[in-house]
């Protein structure tokens, strides 16, 4: 799409504001490193601004951005030689309830620790799909496009992963 400089800046700003938190959360949970996640987010949005006119359809921008983030994350792991999915740690637990009584915060924190521990035990493919769906709030179609996996396989992985997490957590709690 051909855009004027002002249109390019406005489009960039709109998508940056809408997706920066999701991209960052996805990256921090995949990498377990806030600085690396911030670098991924910055690199993705710089590339987005540079290539904004090369994206043919506006409804594909969100997928393009998350696919770029995924590629950045995989690139980091290829360079380091580590597994694509490191374990979560306490630095990745965010957005615990801000309100309520102190004991509610402790309970929410403990539950988040249990959940993240169980997510760590999922297969790499199931874990990635859970992160893209639950933490980045992407649709099945968007996850399918980002990962290059059939949408029915995505739905199946999510269903099985959620069921497994529910079973494991119900035994612990």
Secondary structure by P-SEA (a helix, b strand, c coil): ccccaaaaaaaaaaaaaacaaaaaaaaaaacccaaaaaaaaaaaaaaaaacccccccccaaaaaaaaaaaaaaaaaaaaacccccccccccccccccccccaaaaaaaaaaaaaaaaaaaaccaaaaaaaaacccccccaaaaaaaacccaaaaaaaaaaaaaaaaaaaaaac
